[in-house]
Amino acid sequence: MLTKLYLLVWVIGVVAVAATYLTGNMTPEAAVFFGFLSFGAVFMGMIGVLPSMVTQTNHKH
């Protein structure tokens, strides 16, 4: 479930960046803001998603 939420965070982020760029509102300040959000999302993945992906067991007996 956490991986789906993480994927949703990235999809919403990409859509927001695309909308900002396509409407002509992508200023340097907006780019820095989106950079901070991306940085946070990467670390959210390392802290939240990666451990759950590593410890998942799919034993089929």
A tleap script that builds the chain and sets N, CA, C and O, in Angstrom:
source leaprc.protein.ff14SB
mol = sequence {
  NMET LEU THR LYS LEU TYR LEU LEU VAL TRP
  VAL ILE GLY VAL VAL ALA VAL ALA ALA THR
  TYR LEU THR GLY ASN MET THR PRO GLU ALA
  ALA VAL PHE PHE GLY PHE LEU SER PHE GLY
  ALA VAL PHE MET GLY MET ILE GLY VAL LEU
  PRO SER MET VAL THR GLN THR ASN HIE LYS
  CHIE
}
set mol.1.N position { 0.831 -1.201 0.000 }
set mol.1.CA position { 0.000 0.000 0.000 }
set mol.1.C position { 0.867 1.252 0.000 }
set mol.1.O position { 0.561 2.239 -0.670 }
set mol.2.N position { 1.957 1.193 0.766 }
set mol.2.CA position { 2.809 2.372 0.858 }
set mol.2.C position { 3.456 2.703 -0.491 }
set mol.2.O position { 3.669 3.871 -0.816 }
set mol.3.N position { 3.763 1.672 -1.263 }
set mol.3.CA position { 4.371 1.932 -2.572 }
set mol.3.C position { 3.388 2.600 -3.515 }
set mol.3.O position { 3.790 3.424 -4.337 }
set mol.4.N position { 2.108 2.263 -3.416 }
set mol.4.CA position { 1.087 2.921 -4.245 }
set mol.4.C position { 0.957 4.392 -3.858 }
set mol.4.O position { 0.814 5.257 -4.722 }
set mol.5.N position { 1.007 4.665 -2.572 }
set mol.5.CA position { 0.953 6.051 -2.106 }
set mol.5.C position { 2.179 6.823 -2.580 }
set mol.5.O position { 2.077 7.983 -2.977 }
set mol.6.N position { 3.333 6.171 -2.535 }
set mol.6.CA position { 4.574 6.807 -2.983 }
set mol.6.C position { 4.515 7.104 -4.482 }
set mol.6.O position { 4.923 8.180 -4.919 }
set mol.7.N position { 4.015 6.166 -5.257 }
set mol.7.CA position { 3.847 6.389 -6.695 }
set mol.7.C position { 2.871 7.534 -6.945 }
set mol.7.O position { 3.086 8.346 -7.845 }
set mol.8.N position { 1.808 7.605 -6.162 }
set mol.8.CA position { 0.837 8.681 -6.306 }
set mol.8.C position { 1.466 10.051 -6.011 }
set mol.8.O position { 1.140 11.036 -6.674 }
set mol.9.N position { 2.355 10.116 -5.032 }
set mol.9.CA position { 3.057 11.367 -4.724 }
set mol.9.C position { 3.855 11.839 -5.937 }
set mol.9.O position { 3.828 13.023 -6.275 }
set mol.10.N position { 4.569 10.914 -6.597 }
set mol.10.CA position { 5.362 11.280 -7.763 }
set mol.10.C position { 4.484 11.672 -8.947 }
set mol.10.O position { 4.804 12.616 -9.669 }
set mol.11.N position { 3.381 10.956 -9.152 }
set mol.11.CA position { 2.480 11.291 -10.265 }
set mol.11.C position { 1.871 12.673 -10.070 }
set mol.11.O position { 1.816 13.466 -11.010 }
set mol.12.N position { 1.420 12.962 -8.872 }
set mol.12.CA position { 0.854 14.286 -8.592 }
set mol.12.C position { 1.923 15.362 -8.764 }
set mol.12.O position { 1.642 16.439 -9.290 }
set mol.13.N position { 3.146 15.075 -8.323 }
set mol.13.CA position { 4.234 16.038 -8.482 }
set mol.13.C position { 4.551 16.327 -9.940 }
set mol.13.O position { 4.744 17.482 -10.320 }
set mol.14.N position { 4.604 15.282 -10.754 }
set mol.14.CA position { 4.899 15.464 -12.183 }
set mol.14.C position { 3.765 16.229 -12.862 }
set mol.14.O position { 4.020 17.092 -13.703 }
set mol.15.N position { 2.540 15.930 -12.514 }
set mol.15.CA position { 1.400 16.654 -13.089 }
set mol.15.C position { 1.444 18.127 -12.684 }
set mol.15.O position { 1.154 19.003 -13.499 }
set mol.16.N position { 1.804 18.401 -11.438 }
set mol.16.CA position { 1.903 19.787 -10.982 }
set mol.16.C position { 3.005 20.546 -11.711 }
set mol.16.O position { 2.819 21.702 -12.092 }
set mol.17.N position { 4.153 19.898 -11.905 }
set mol.17.CA position { 5.253 20.532 -12.635 }
set mol.17.C position { 4.841 20.788 -14.084 }
set mol.17.O position { 5.090 21.865 -14.626 }
set mol.18.N position { 4.211 19.792 -14.706 }
set mol.18.CA position { 3.782 19.947 -16.098 }
set mol.18.C position { 2.762 21.075 -16.237 }
set mol.18.O position { 2.844 21.877 -17.167 }
set mol.19.N position { 1.816 21.138 -15.328 }
set mol.19.CA position { 0.804 22.197 -15.388 }
set mol.19.C position { 1.435 23.567 -15.176 }
set mol.19.O position { 1.074 24.531 -15.850 }
set mol.20.N position { 2.366 23.653 -14.250 }
set mol.20.CA position { 3.042 24.926 -13.993 }
set mol.20.C position { 3.855 25.352 -15.204 }
set mol.20.O position { 3.855 26.528 -15.568 }
set mol.21.N position { 4.544 24.417 -15.827 }
set mol.21.CA position { 5.358 24.724 -16.997 }
set mol.21.C position { 4.488 25.110 -18.191 }
set mol.21.O position { 4.769 26.094 -18.875 }
set mol.22.N position { 3.445 24.346 -18.437 }
set mol.22.CA position { 2.602 24.584 -19.607 }
set mol.22.C position { 1.791 25.874 -19.502 }
set mol.22.O position { 1.429 26.456 -20.525 }
set mol.23.N position { 1.502 26.325 -18.290 }
set mol.23.CA position { 0.787 27.590 -18.130 }
set mol.23.C position { 1.730 28.788 -18.114 }
set mol.23.O position { 1.283 29.932 -18.030 }
set mol.24.N position { 3.019 28.530 -18.194 }
set mol.24.CA position { 3.986 29.620 -18.239 }
set mol.24.C position { 4.341 30.207 -16.888 }
set mol.24.O position { 4.881 31.311 -16.809 }
set mol.25.N position { 4.044 29.485 -15.839 }
set mol.25.CA position { 4.311 29.986 -14.485 }
set mol.25.C position { 5.544 29.370 -13.840 }
set mol.25.O position { 5.741 29.504 -12.633 }
set mol.26.N position { 6.373 28.697 -14.627 }
set mol.26.CA position { 7.555 28.050 -14.056 }
set mol.26.C position { 8.678 29.078 -13.908 }
set mol.26.O position { 9.517 29.238 -14.794 }
set mol.27.N position { 8.670 29.756 -12.787 }
set mol.27.CA position { 9.706 30.729 -12.464 }
set mol.27.C position { 10.858 30.003 -11.770 }
set mol.27.O position { 10.691 28.854 -11.361 }
set mol.28.N position { 11.993 30.627 -11.630 }
set mol.28.CA position { 13.079 29.979 -10.880 }
set mol.28.C position { 12.681 29.622 -9.443 }
set mol.28.O position { 13.107 28.598 -8.908 }
set mol.29.N position { 11.871 30.469 -8.835 }
set mol.29.CA position { 11.423 30.171 -7.474 }
set mol.29.C position { 10.532 28.934 -7.440 }
set mol.29.O position { 10.626 28.119 -6.523 }
set mol.30.N position { 9.666 28.797 -8.445 }
set mol.30.CA position { 8.801 27.615 -8.518 }
set mol.30.C position { 9.639 26.365 -8.763 }
set mol.30.O position { 9.343 25.303 -8.215 }
set mol.31.N position { 10.685 26.486 -9.584 }
set mol.31.CA position { 11.558 25.341 -9.845 }
set mol.31.C position { 12.276 24.910 -8.567 }
set mol.31.O position { 12.423 23.714 -8.316 }
set mol.32.N position { 12.720 25.860 -7.767 }
set mol.32.CA position { 13.359 25.536 -6.487 }
set mol.32.C position { 12.363 24.861 -5.553 }
set mol.32.O position { 12.707 23.898 -4.868 }
set mol.33.N position { 11.148 25.355 -5.525 }
set mol.33.CA position { 10.094 24.753 -4.698 }
set mol.33.C position { 9.852 23.306 -5.099 }
set mol.33.O position { 9.790 22.421 -4.246 }
set mol.34.N position { 9.716 23.068 -6.396 }
set mol.34.CA position { 9.513 21.700 -6.869 }
set mol.34.C position { 10.746 20.833 -6.601 }
set mol.34.O position { 10.620 19.631 -6.371 }
set mol.35.N position { 11.903 21.422 -6.631 }
set mol.35.CA position { 13.118 20.685 -6.298 }
set mol.35.C position { 13.122 20.228 -4.855 }
set mol.35.O position { 13.503 19.096 -4.556 }
set mol.36.N position { 12.696 21.114 -3.952 }
set mol.36.CA position { 12.598 20.737 -2.543 }
set mol.36.C position { 11.579 19.609 -2.352 }
set mol.36.O position { 11.815 18.682 -1.577 }
set mol.37.N position { 10.460 19.689 -3.053 }
set mol.37.CA position { 9.456 18.635 -2.949 }
set mol.37.C position { 10.007 17.305 -3.477 }
set mol.37.O position { 9.761 16.250 -2.892 }
set mol.38.N position { 10.747 17.363 -4.575 }
set mol.38.CA position { 11.339 16.142 -5.131 }
set mol.38.C position { 12.364 15.554 -4.167 }
set mol.38.O position { 12.409 14.340 -3.966 }
set mol.39.N position { 13.178 16.406 -3.578 }
set mol.39.CA position { 14.165 15.971 -2.591 }
set mol.39.C position { 13.471 15.263 -1.433 }
set mol.39.O position { 13.912 14.203 -0.988 }
set mol.40.N position { 12.390 15.851 -0.953 }
set mol.40.CA position { 11.621 15.237 0.132 }
set mol.40.C position { 11.008 13.910 -0.275 }
set mol.40.O position { 10.964 12.973 0.522 }
set mol.41.N position { 10.531 13.825 -1.523 }
set mol.41.CA position { 9.923 12.581 -1.995 }
set mol.41.C position { 10.964 11.476 -2.123 }
set mol.41.O position { 10.670 10.314 -1.841 }
set mol.42.N position { 12.160 11.820 -2.540 }
set mol.42.CA position { 13.222 10.810 -2.641 }
set mol.42.C position { 13.538 10.252 -1.255 }
set mol.42.O position { 13.671 9.039 -1.097 }
set mol.43.N position { 13.658 11.107 -0.266 }
set mol.43.CA position { 13.962 10.623 1.074 }
set mol.43.C position { 12.774 9.922 1.703 }
set mol.43.O position { 12.955 9.018 2.519 }
set mol.44.N position { 11.556 10.321 1.339 }
set mol.44.CA position { 10.386 9.584 1.784 }
set mol.44.C position { 10.456 8.153 1.259 }
set mol.44.O position { 10.097 7.208 1.962 }
set mol.45.N position { 10.910 8.004 0.042 }
set mol.45.CA position { 11.055 6.670 -0.525 }
set mol.45.C position { 12.115 5.863 0.183 }
set mol.45.O position { 11.935 4.670 0.428 }
set mol.46.N position { 13.223 6.505 0.513 }
set mol.46.CA position { 14.305 5.783 1.189 }
set mol.46.C position { 13.905 5.373 2.601 }
set mol.46.O position { 14.260 4.286 3.057 }
set mol.47.N position { 13.184 6.217 3.280 }
set mol.47.CA position { 12.846 5.952 4.671 }
set mol.47.C position { 11.593 5.086 4.800 }
set mol.47.O position { 11.515 4.216 5.667 }
set mol.48.N position { 10.608 5.337 3.920 }
set mol.48.CA position { 9.332 4.643 4.060 }
set mol.48.C position { 9.150 3.454 3.158 }
set mol.48.O position { 8.697 2.402 3.609 }
set mol.49.N position { 9.490 3.590 1.900 }
set mol.49.CA position { 9.160 2.554 0.929 }
set mol.49.C position { 10.251 1.503 0.824 }
set mol.49.O position { 9.949 0.310 0.794 }
set mol.50.N position { 11.493 1.908 0.770 }
set mol.50.CA position { 12.585 0.957 0.567 }
set mol.50.C position { 12.626 -0.137 1.630 }
set mol.50.O position { 12.728 -1.312 1.276 }
set mol.51.N position { 12.551 0.200 2.924 }
set mol.51.CA position { 12.574 -0.884 3.921 }
set mol.51.C position { 11.420 -1.867 3.752 }
set mol.51.O position { 11.599 -3.069 3.951 }
set mol.52.N position { 10.240 -1.373 3.390 }
set mol.52.CA position { 9.113 -2.293 3.219 }
set mol.52.C position { 9.303 -3.166 1.987 }
set mol.52.O position { 8.838 -4.306 1.970 }
set mol.53.N position { 9.971 -2.663 0.959 }
set mol.53.CA position { 10.229 -3.462 -0.230 }
set mol.53.C position { 11.296 -4.531 0.055 }
set mol.53.O position { 11.224 -5.636 -0.481 }
set mol.54.N position { 12.260 -4.209 0.877 }
set mol.54.CA position { 13.351 -5.148 1.167 }
set mol.54.C position { 12.866 -6.274 2.061 }
set mol.54.O position { 13.312 -7.411 1.908 }
set mol.55.N position { 11.960 -5.989 2.992 }
set mol.55.CA position { 11.545 -6.993 3.956 }
set mol.55.C position { 10.336 -7.800 3.506 }
set mol.55.O position { 9.924 -8.715 4.220 }
set mol.56.N position { 9.764 -7.504 2.376 }
set mol.56.CA position { 8.629 -8.282 1.894 }
set mol.56.C position { 9.076 -9.692 1.563 }
set mol.56.O position { 10.123 -9.907 0.954 }
set mol.57.N position { 8.271 -10.632 1.972 }
set mol.57.CA position { 8.574 -12.027 1.645 }
set mol.57.C position { 7.414 -12.592 0.849 }
set mol.57.O position { 6.253 -12.421 1.221 }
set mol.58.N position { 7.718 -13.244 -0.213 }
set mol.58.CA position { 6.716 -13.863 -1.066 }
set mol.58.C position { 7.020 -15.354 -1.175 }
set mol.58.O position { 7.418 -15.843 -2.232 }
set mol.59.N position { 6.827 -16.064 -0.072 }
set mol.59.CA position { 7.098 -17.487 -0.053 }
set mol.59.C position { 5.881 -18.227 -0.598 }
set mol.59.O position { 4.763 -18.065 -0.108 }
set mol.60.N position { 6.122 -19.031 -1.607 }
set mol.60.CA position { 5.054 -19.849 -2.174 }
set mol.60.C position { 5.403 -21.311 -1.921 }
set mol.60.O position { 6.269 -21.879 -2.586 }
set mol.61.N position { 4.719 -21.909 -0.955 }
set mol.61.CA position { 4.991 -23.310 -0.599 }
set mol.61.C position { 3.823 -24.152 -1.020 }
set mol.61.O position { 3.833 -25.367 -0.819 }
savepdb mol mol.pdb
quit
